[in-house]
Amino acid sequence: MKLSSKEIALGAGLASLSAVFQLIHLGYRFPQWGMWLDLVAVTWIVAYFLKGVRLAFIVSVIGAIVITLFAPDTWLGASMKWLATAPLWLALAINPPSHYIKAWRLVPPFFLGIFIRLVIVIPLNYFYAIPIWTGMSPQLAMQVIPWYVIGGFNFFQSLIDLSLAWILVFKFKLNRYAD
């Protein structure tokens, strides 16, 4: 199916907003190993709530690519952000976006998304991101940074992404522009 001009414009706007959040570094960076609590992926989840999984995929891929193009040293962060956030909007895709008008309905897909995210990002942090970012070996990284620190960070990042996106779309009624 082709994207409508409205979907193209919405996708471009959300992807560029994602890049702006990265460029202005809106968030908190943990100085020890380079992870950020940020708003970059909020627009990716907003895209899901407004138009579904297809637009969420497009916005997240374009957002990650644009982030990499604007700041080539952030390719590592962009790839990790995409790999960490995709499980959340894929878990949400179990139901249509309109199903989540009631916030309590987010709980099962949130925990499913978190579980999948942690299964992916904990090993990726130890064997991919931390060795590239810090030069630590995976063995040293596992000794210095416990898995539950990485897990806790990712839990809170997902909570921020999902909560803010839900508030924007359903409480501030951005969903009225979805149709």
C-alpha positions, 0 to 999 in steps of 0.5 A, a space after each residue: 500500500 502506498 502512503 498518503 501525502 498526509 502520512 508522508 508529511 506526518 512521518 517526515 515531521 516526526 522523524 525530523 523531530 526525533 533528530 532535533 531531540 538528538 541534536 539538542 541533547 534533550 535528556 540526561 547522559 550517564 557519563 560512565 558509559 554514554 547512555 542517554 535517557 532522552 526523548 528521541 524515540 517518543 516520536 517513534 511511539 507517537 507514530 505508532 499511536 497515530 497511524 500504526 506499526 508501518 508508520 512507526 517503522 518508517 519514522 524510526 528508521 528515518 529518524 535513526 538514519 538522520 541522526 547518524 547523518 547529522 552526527 556521524 559519531 552517533 551511529 552507535 547510539 542510533 543503532 542501539 536506540 532503534 534496536 531497543 525501541 522496536 520491541 516496544 512498538 512491535 509489542 504494541 502492534 498486537 492491538 490496533 492503536 485505538 485499543 490503547 485509549 485506556 492507559 491500563 491496556 498498555 501494561 501487557 504490551 509494555 512488559 512484553 516489549 520490555 522483556 524482548 528489549 532486555 533480551 536484545 539490549 543486555 547482550 548487545 551492550 556487553 558485546 557491541 556497544 560498550 566495547 566500541 564506546 569505551 574500549 572495554 572487553 565484554 568480560 570487563 564490562 560485565 564486571 563493571 556494569 551489572 546487567 540490572 543497571 542496563 536493565 533498569 536504564 532500559 526499563 525507565 527509557 521505555 517507560 518515558 517513551 511510552 508514557 510521553 507518547 501516550 499522553 501526547 496522543 491520547 490526553 492532548 488529543 493528537 489522535 484527532 489528527 490521525 484520520 
